[in-house]
Amino acid sequence: MAQQSVMAQRAVEQRATGRPQWTTVVVLLALALAVVGVGIAAYLAYENLQGDAGACTITKGCSTVQKSSYGKLLGVPVSVPGLLLYLALAGAAVAWLRNLGGQRELITFGAFFGALFGLGFSAYLTYVEAFVLNAWCIYCIVSALIMGALFLAWGSLFAYIYRQHRQEDALESPRPAARSRKRR
């Protein structure tokens, strides 16, 4: 009986908002992750722009990684564009929650591809840490994990929207009748 009331409550919310409740939870999680990413990237950007590498606690390679040629992108510490990406992903989460301009799908697509790019760049930098510099930066590792989690969060929403569109397309366009083969 209790399970039926929970299911009924979820159905009511989905009808009221037009989306399942889990999507809001995922976006709130994405917002929290992006805010943590903003904190890490802002700290590193501040330190890097002053020529420092930040306090390196668990690993001892932060300075090696951040002061290497791989630690800059067009002369700018990689923490700066990283900060901008985390701010964009946090902004996307807020815009999604407020349904800014009724553009949830567009926001989801943008955030998904932003997180995909961030994950790819983080993977590249992690490769450089492991196989080129042989030094590890704890901030970079944590940032890569956060970006991976953001990719999974936005990716789940992206997949949900894609699946919804596929189902709608299947309902709108009936399958053509099977053609019978003529025998000769």
Secondary structure, DSSP 8 states (H G I E B T S, - for coil): -HHHHHHHHHHHHHHHHSS-HHHHHHHHHHHHHHHHHHHHHHHHHHHHHTT------S-S-HHHHHTSGGGEETTEETHHHHHHHHHHHHHHHHHHHHTGGG-HHHHHHHHHHHHHHHHHHHHHHHHIIIIII----HHHHHHHHHHHHHHHHHHHHHHHHHHHHHHHHHHHS-----------
